[in-house]
C-alpha cells in the first residue's frame, strides 16, 4: 500500500516531468534558436510568484500512429492565470518542445478553458503562440479544436482584451485565432505567419519565396498590417505585451486606471513653432503628439504600416487615451485604403474598452488614382467613417492645419458625433485647397483674363481669405473653440476630465453592418 510520502513523491515526480516539457535536449534546441521555452516566457511575463497553472497533468488521448508511446504532461501548452503589474490576466503558451507545439484536442480544450474563465471573470487573455499547426495524427479532432478556439475568440471580442504574441511558427488555420484578437505582436527572425507556406506557394504559383519574406515579422508589420508591433527577441516582445496591457481596462465594463499626476500650468510653447507657415511643407506629427501628451507616454501601434496615419496609446494627465493623427511626412497625410483600415480598427478597439479618443487632423483629402478606386477606397474609407460615427467614448478633435473635403467629415468632425472640436488659428477647413477651388469657381474669369496666372493668384488669395481659416466653421458651431497651439494640452486635459461621465444610449439592435 502506498504511503502518504509515496503519494507526495509521485505528485512531485509528475510535476517535474510536466515542467520539462519535451525534455532537456529539446529545451536546449529551443535555446539554441535564441528562443525562450514556453514556461520561461510565462514566468517572465507574470509578476513574480503570481502564476497559477491549470491543466499541468493533462495528456492527449490518441493511440493511433504510435502516439500512445509518446505522452507528455501538459500536452504542449501551458495554461493558467496570474498578474501583470498587479492586474489579473489569463495566459496560454504553446510549447514547441512537445510535438512542435502542435494543437491536439486536449491542447485546445486547455486553451478554451482559460478563455471561458476570462469571459466569466472579466480579465485580458494573452496567447503566446509557437506551434507547427494542427496535430495531424488526430485528424479532424485537432481541426475541431481550432474551431472551438476561433469561436471563443469571437465571443470574447469586445468583452476582454485579447493579445497574441507570435514567438515561433504560426501557419495554416492557426493564423486565424491571432487575426481575431485585438493585437498581434511578432518576434523578428524567429516567427512567421501564413495561411499557405513557401512549398505550397511554389507548387501552385511557381513563385519562390522564403518563410521570412512570405510571412515574417517585417513583412506583416510593413506590408500586410497583420502585425501591430515587432520585437527584436522574446524578452522585448514580452515587455511589449506588459506595456500594452498597462493602457487597457480589464474588460468592457471598466475604465482604465488613472495614474497619479500633478497638474501645473500645462502650457507648451514648443507647439507654437512646429507647423511651417508654408501649407505645403511637411512636418512630423509625432512632435505635436509629444507636445500634448504626458512625457514619454506614447506607445505607437502599426508604426511601419500605412505611415500616413499615426495611431497609438498615450496618457493625458494620467488618463489613458487613444490617439489618431494624420502624418504630413508621408503622402501629405492623405487618407487611403490602408490608413483608413488601420485607424478604423484602432477606433473600434478603443470604443470597445472605454478608452477616449483624441484625433489630430491635417488631411488634404483622400488619395486619388485608379489604384485606390479599384482597391475599394470608397468602402475602406467608409470603415473609418463608420467606426468614428459608431464610437460612444469621449471623442475630441484638434484641427492642426488642413481639413479638406470628405476627409474633414471622416476625421471625427462635429457632424459624426465628436464631443469637442478645436482648431489652431492656421487651420484651413474647406472643400479643397484654395488653388484647386479657384481653378473651378473662377474658371471663366481666369480664362478671359489677359494674365491668367496673375488672375488665378488673385482669386486664390480671395478664396483663401474666406475659407482657408477656421472661423467660418467656428461661426457655424462646427468648431467649439479656436485655440492657441501652446494651450492645446491644457484644453485637452480639461476636455477629457469633463467628458469622463459621458453616457450614450444607442438604438436597440443586434449589431450594425460595418462596410467590411
N, C-alpha and C positions, 0 to 999 in steps of 0.2 A: 504494500500500500504506500502511495506517495505521501511523503511528509509535507508539512507546511513549507519547509525550506525548499523541498524539491519543486513545489508548485511555483514558488517565487523565482527560483533559478530558471525554470522553464520560461516564465514570462520574460525575464531579463534576457534570456538567450534569443527568444523570438524578436524582441525589440532590437537587439543588437544586429540581428540578421536584416531586419527591415531597414535599419539606418545605413547598412552597407549597400543597399540598392542592388545593382547588378554585380557587385563585387569590387575588390580593390583594384584589379587590373583595369576594369572599365572606368573606374574613377580616375585613375592615372591617365588614361587616354583622353578623358574629358579635360583634365587639367593641361594636358599637352597641347590641346587646341586653344588654350588660353580662355577656357570657359569654366565657370563655377559649376558645381553639381547642383541639382535641384534643391537639396537640403541646405546647402551653403547659401543659395540665393534667398531662400525663405528666411533663414536666420539673419542674414544681412538686412533684409527689408524690414523685419519686425523689430519693435523695441525689445531690448534685451530681456529675456526671461518671460516674454508675454505670449509666445506661440504655443497653442494647444492643438495637437494633431488629432484628426478624426480619420478612422479607417486605416490605421497603420498596418493591421494584420490581414487586410483584405487580399485575397488571391483570385486568379482567374478560374473559370470553370471549364476550360477547354481541354479535351482529351485527344482531339484529332492531331495528326501530323507530329506525334511525339511530344505534344505540349504538356502532357501530364508528367513528363520527366524534367520539365523546366518551369519551376514555380518560384516566384519572388514575392515576398511580403510587401504589400503596398501597391502591387501591380502597376508600377510605372508612373505613379502620380502621387505627390504629397499634397494632402488637403487639410485645412484647418482654419483657425481664427486666431487673432491676436490684435495688437495695437501698433499703429504707426504714428509717432508723435502724440501718443496718448489717446488716439481715436481708434475705435474698433474697425477692423476690416476682415474680410474673408479672402482666403488665398488658395490657389491651387498651382502647383509647379510640376510640370511634366519632367520625368526622369529619363534622360536619354540613355543611361546605363542599363535600363531594363527594356529589352526589346526595342531599342532605339526610340523609346518614348511612345511607341505605337499604341493607339487607343483601342481598348477592348471594351466589352460590355460592362465589366465591373469597374474599369478605369473611368468610363463615362458616368456610371452610377455614383461614384465618389464625387465627381465634379458637380453633378446635378444636385446632390445632397447639400453641398456647400452653397450653391446658387439658391436653392429653396430656403435655406436658413437666412441668407442675406436679405431676401424679399420679406420674410416674416419679421425679421428684427429691424431691418432698415439700415443697412450698412454697406459700404462700397465693396465691390468684388475686383480682385486683381488676379489675372491669369498670366502665369509665366510659361510661355509656350516653347517647347523644344521637342518636337516629335516628328517621326518619319511618316506619320499618317495613320490610316486605319490598319489594324492588325489583321492581315489577310487570312490568317489561319481561322478567323472567326466568321469570315464572310459577312452576311447581311446583319449579323448581330452587332458588329462594330459600326456598320453604317447606321443602324438604328440608334446606336449610342451617340453618334454625331448629331443626328436629327433631334434627339432629346435635348442636347445642349443648345442647338440652334433655337429650338422652341423657347427655352428658358431665357436665352439672350433677348428674344423679342418681348417676353413677358416682363423681363427685368428693365427693359429700356424705359428711361424716364422715371423709374421708381428709385433706383440707386445707381450711382456712378459705376461704370464698368471700364476697366483699363486692361489692355492686352500688351504684354511685353513679349516681343518675338526675339528669342535668345538662341535660336538654332533653326533647323528646317521647319517649314510650315507649308505643306503642299496639298494639292487636290482639294477635297471637300473641307479639309481642316481650316482653310483660309477664311471660310465664311463666318465662323464664330468671331474672330478678331474684327472682321469687317463690320459686324453688327454691334460691336462695343463702341464706347464713346471715343476712346483714344487708343491709337496703336503706336507703340514705340518699337524701334528696331535697333539691334546692335550691328555696327559696321563690321563687315568682313566675315562674320560668323553666322549671320542669319539671312534667310531668304524666304520669300513668299511667292507662290504662283499656283494657278489652277492646273496648268499642264507644264511639265518640266522640259528641259532642253532636248531630251531624246524624242519626246512626242512632237515637239515643235519641228524638229528636223525631219521626222517621218512624214508629217502632214504638210508642212510648208516648204521643206527643203532649206530652211533657214538655220544657220549655225549660230548658236548663242550660248554663253556661259550662264551658270546659275546666278552669278553675281550681276551680270548685265541684264538678265531677264527679270530677276525679282529680288535683287539685293537692296540693302538699306538706302543707298544713294538713289537708286532707280525709283523706289517708291516714295522717297522724300521729295524728289525734284520733278519727276515725270508724271507719275500716276496720281500722286496725292494720297496714296493708301497709308503711308506712314506720316504721323503727325510730328514725330521727333526721332532723331537718330542719336546714338551714343557710341563712344569710342570702344567701350568694353562693358562687361556685365555690371561692374560696380557703378559706373557712371549711369547706366540705364536704370538701376535700382534707385539711385539718388534722384533721377528724374521722376520716377514714379512717386517717391516721397514728396517731392516739391509740388508736383501736380495735385496730389491729394490735399495739400495744405490750402488750396484755393476753394475746395468744394465743401458743401454741407454733406452730412451723412446720407440724406435722402431727399425726396421731393417735397417733404412737409416741413423741412427745416431751412434756415438761412445760415450763411457762413458766419463763423465766429468773427467778431470784430477785435482786431489786435489792439493792444494799448497804444494810444497815440496822443501826444501833447500838441495842441494847436498853437501856432504862432501867428504872425501876420499873413503868412502863406502867399505873399506877393512874389512873383517870379519874373524879374526884369529880363532874364535871358530870353523869354518868349517874344519880346518885342522886336528882336533883330533876326529871327530865324527865317522869316519868309521874305524872299527877294522882292524888290519893287517891280522888277520885270515879271509880268504874269506868266510868261512862257519859260522862265528859268526854274529848273528843278531844285528841290531841297529835300533833305532826309526827314521824313515824318517821325522817325524814331526820336529825333531830338525834341520835337514838340511833345511827344508822349512822355519822354523823360522829364520835361519841364512841368508836367501836370500831375504826375502820379507820385506816390511815396518813393523815396530814393531806393533804387535798385530792386524795385518790386515787380518789374515787368518780366513775364515769362511767356515768350513768343511760341505760338503754335504754327505748324506748317511754314516754317521760316523760308524754306527753299522752293516752295510751290506757289505758283500764282503770286509772284512777288509784287505785283501792282496793288495788292491789298495786304494789310497787316492785321492779324488777329492774335489775341493772347490775353492772358490774365494779368491783373495788376491790383494794387491797393490804393485807395484814396482815403486818407485819414484813418487807416487801419481796416477799411472795408474792402472786401474782395469784389472786384468788378471785371467784366469782360470788355475788351477794347477792340473796336473795329475801325480801321483807318485807311483811307486811300494813301498810296505811296507814290508821290510825284517822281521819284527817282527811277521808276520802271513804267514804261508805256504812259508816262504823264499821269499815272493814277487812274486810267480808264477802267471801267467795268467790262469784263469779258466773260467767256464761258467759265473758265476755271476760277477766277476770282469770285464770281457770283456763287458758285457751288461752295467754295471754301468759306465764305462769310455766312452763307445761309446755314450750313451745318453747324458752325460755331454759335450762331444766334440761337438755334434750336436747343443746343446743349445748355446754354446759359439760361434760357427760358424754362427748361425742364427743372433746373435746380436752383431757381430763385436768385440767380446772380445778375445784378443790374448791368445794364449795357451803356457804354459810352461810345458814341460814333463821331469820329473826326473826319470832316469832309473836305476834300479837294479833288473834285472829279469833273473832267471836261465832257463826260458823256459815256456812251457805250462804244466799244471798239467797232469800227465799220469794216466791211470786207466780206467777200464770198465765203472765206474760211469760217468766219464767225457765224454768218447766217446759216450756212449749210450744217454747221455743228450744233445749231439749235440755240443761239443766243437768246431768242425770244423766250423759250421755255426755261432756260437756265437762269436768265436774268429775273424771270418771274419767281424763281425759287427764293431769291433774296428778298424780293418784294413781299412774297407770301410770309416768309419767316419773320420779318420785322413787323409786318402788319398783325401777325398772329401773337407775337410775344406780348405778355402781360407784365413782365418785370419792369421796374423803373428804367426808362429809356431817355437819355439826354444826348442831344446833338450839338456839336460846335462846328460851324462852317468856317474853316480856316481861310480858304481862298475861293476856288471855283466851285460852283454847284450849278451845272448846266443841264438843261433838257430833262428827259425822263430820269436820268441818274439823280437829279435833285430830289425827285419824288421817292425814288427807291432807297436812297441813303438816309433812312429814318427821318423823313420830313414830318412836319406837324400833321400833315394830311393823313398819314398812315399810323397815327397813334403815339408819336413821340410826346413825352410829357413836358419837356422844356427844350427849347431850341435857341441857342445863342449864335452870334456871328461876330467875327472880328471886323473892324472898320473897313479893311481892304477886301472883304468878301464880295464876290460877284455872283449874283443869283439871277439867272436869265435862261431863256430857251436855248441860246447858243452864244458863242463868243461874239464880241462887237463886230469884228471884221466879217465873219460869215453872215451875221444878221443883216449888216448894212448892204452887203452884196445882193441880198434877196429883196429887202424892203425898198432900197433906193436904186434898184437896177436901172430903171428908165432914166432917172436923173443923172446917174453916173455915165450912162451910155451917151446921153445928149450933151454932156459937158465937153468943153474944149480940152480940159485937163482931167482925164478920168482918174488918175492916181491921186491928184490933189482933192478932187471931189469925194473920192472914197475915204480919204483920211479925215476930211471934214465930217462926213456922215458917221464914220466910225467913232469919232470923238463925241458926236451928238448922241449916238446910241449908248455909248459907254457912260456918259454923264447921267443919262436917265435910268439905265438898267444895271450897269456894271458896279453895283453897290448893294448894300443890304437894306437900304432904307425903304424902298418900295415894299419889300416883303415885311419889314417891321411895321409899316403903316397898316398893312392888312392883318397884322397879328400872326403872320406865319413865322416870324422871328420874335421871341419874347423879349430879347434884350440884345443890343449891340454893345459888346464889352471890349475893354482894352485887353490885349493879349496877356499882359502881366497879371491881370486879375482873374484869369481863367481858372486856375487851381482853386482859389478861394470861392469863386462862384459855384464850382462843381462840388466842393465839399458841402456847401450849404444846400445845393440842389438834391444831392443823394441823401443827405440827412433828412430833408423834408419829405422825400419820397419813400422813406423806409416803411411806412404803414400803408402803402398803396395796395388796393384790392380791386379786382375787376371780376364781375360775374359774366362769364362768356355765355353765348347762346347754347342751349342744350343740344348736343349732337353726339353721334358715335365718334366721329373724328372728321376733320376736314380732308380735302383731297388735294394735297400739295402737288404742284406740277412736277412729277418725277421724270 
